[in-house]
Amino acid sequence: MTIKEVQDELISDFELFDDWESKYEYIIDMGKQLPTMDVQYKTEENIIKGCQSLVWLHAYMKDGRLQFVADSDAIIVRGLVSMLVKVLSDQSPEDIAKADLYFLKEIGLHQHLAQTRSNGLASMVKQMRAYAYAFQAVE
């Protein structure tokens, strides 16, 4: 699936919920479904700066596609990073670098997250793009 297709699917999923309490529960459920990150990747260098909670992000290439593995010590943040992993994993570094992540606005995340969580989300996106640029340079 393309980045656009995954985003459109997420937007459709969120449209099924009538209120933000249900949407938060869905985000938390997504975080619970995020595969467990191997402890070897929970290092200081993989911590995303700018997040209130601890968020670890590791990236690697597989078959020309960038793969992300992430975790957080906060359940809601784990859900947020799981959405980004879902949208951006298994895509080319070029596509990730230029992706318009419109789903964040479309589902209304920025209006319903505290400023610190919103800043953390922006830091996660920034770090994922940084990995994309770095892997583009290597190819």
Secondary structure, DSSP 8 states (H G I E B T S, - for coil): --HHHHHHHHHHHHHT-SSHHHHHHHHHHHHHHS----GGG-SGGGB-TT-SS-EEEEEEEETTEEEEEEEESSHHHHHHHHHHHHHHTTB-HHHHHH---THHHHTTHHHHS-HHHHHHHHHHHHHHHHHHHHHHHH-
